[in-house]
Amino acid sequence: MKRIIVDMDGVMADVYHQLVQFEKRDSGREIEVNGLVGIPEIEAFPNGKKHVNEVGFFRTLPVMEGSREALEYINSKYELYIVSAGMEFPNSLREKFDWLAEHFPFISWEQIVLCGSKKVVHGDVMIDDYPKNLDHFAGEKIIFTQPHNKLIENENYKRVHSWEDIMKIL
């Protein structure tokens, strides 16, 4: 059975939407996501580093459109693991676990890997929005389009723009 590795932030959870909302709340500034192409998330949002370290940030992330239905299907057909590099933001560990339990109750605790580096992760397919995670992966690499990776062209990645695209591949 194929092992599918799926990232959380930027793939299952809409981090950009959350950063836009938190920036507006704190500074009154409305940031247009379309203007952030090629800029890392933390640089794109003046208070981004503060926000990702804020209690509640990861717990209240919006669910990415189509992810729940797609992952329920993937979970029934493949060996699915949700892998998130949460150690950089210690508050995120419990919040990510609780978020998954609420929005993806069909994913068991045994399928959740909260780690530091994803270099140790092995599987057949990895879906992630960060090249640094895909570059060390030996299996099929699927890059989920986000503004920070939109300009990256790499023949080793299959690019997807939505969960609908992923379902066409899997």
N, C-alpha and C positions, 0 to 999 in steps of 0.2 A: 504494500500500500504506500502511495506517495505521501511524503511528509511535507506539509505546507507550513511555512513560517510567515507569520503576519505581524507587522509592526503596529503599534497602537496610534501614537501621536502623528497626525498628518495623513493617516491611512484609514483608521477606524474612527478617530476623534478629530474634530475640526479645530485645530489649534489656532489657525489664522482668525477664524471668527471670534474665538475667545480673546485673543490678543487685541483685536480691533475694539471689542466691547470694553475691555479693561482700560485700554488707552483712552477711550472716550470718557469713561467714568472718572479717571484720574486727572486728565489734562484738558478735557473738553475737545481735544483734537480728533477729527475723523480721518482715519487713514484709509486710503483706497487700495485694496489688495492688488488690483491690476497694475498699480504703479510700483510694485515691489519685486518685479521680475529680476532674478539674479542676485538679490540681496538676502543674506542669511537672516532668519527670523529675528534673532536677538539684536541685530543691527537695524533692522527695518522698523522696530518699535522702540522708541526712546526709553520706555520703562519696562521693556520686555524681560530683562533679567530679574527685576523686582517682581514682576507678575508671576513668572514661572516658579518663584520661590514662595509665593503667597499661599497660605493655607486655603484650600478650596479651589484653587485654579484647576487642577487636574480632575477633581471630583465632579466639577460642573461643566466639563467640556461637552459641546454638542456632538451627537453621533453623526458620522459622515453618511450622507445620503446613500442608501442602498446597501450599506455594509451589514446591517443586521440580517437581512434576508439572504444575502450572498454567503455570509459566514455560516449561517445555519445549514445551508446546502453543502458548503465545503466540509463542514464538520461531519455531515452524514456520509460523505463519500471518501474523505481522505483523513490522514492522521494530521490534525491541526494543532499548532502551537502558537500562542500569542506571545511574542517576545518584545519586551520593551526595556530600553536602557534607562532605568529610573534612578540609578545610584547617584547621579549628579545632582538630583533634586530629591533629597531624602523624604520630604513631605509627600512626594508623589507616590511612594510605594503603597501605602495603605489606600490612598485615594484612587489609584489605578485599579487595585484589586476590587474595591467597592464599586467603582464605575463599571467594571466588567460584569460583576455580579448583578447589578441593576439592569444593564442594557443588553447583556449577552448571557442570560442565565443558563443556556445550554452548553456553555464552556465551563468545564470543571476546573477546580483549583490545580489539578495535575497537568493541565494544558497551559498554564500561565507561568512564564519565565520572566522575572524581573531581575535584570542584571546590570553590570557595568558596561562591559564591552560585548558586542555581538560576535566577535571574532571566534568564539568557542562554539557557536551554534552551527549545527549541521542539518541538512535536509535536502529535499529535492527541488523546492521552489521557495524563494524568499520574496515577499512583497514589502517594499520599504520606500520611503521618500528621500532617504539620505544615501548618496553614493558611498560614503565612508563605511556604511554597514554592508552594502552590496559588494563592494570591491573585494572583501575577504571571503565571500561566500562561494563555495565550490559548485553549487547547483545552479538552476535557472534563476536569473535575476530579473525581477519585475520592478521597475521604478514607477511609483505612483506620483503623478505630476502635482507639484506644488510650486508656488512662485519662486522659491529659492533654488529649485532644480530645473526650471523650465528651459534654461539655455544650455544645459548639459547634453551633449551628444556623445553617446557611447554605444558602439555596436554590440557590446556585451549585455546591454539591458534591453528588455522589451518595455516600451513606455505605454502606460495606461493613464487615462484621464478620469476614470470613474470605476465604480464597482461593476457597472454593466460591461465595461471593457474586460475586466478580470473574468467575469463569468463566461465570456466568449472564448477565453484562453483555456480555462479549466473545465 
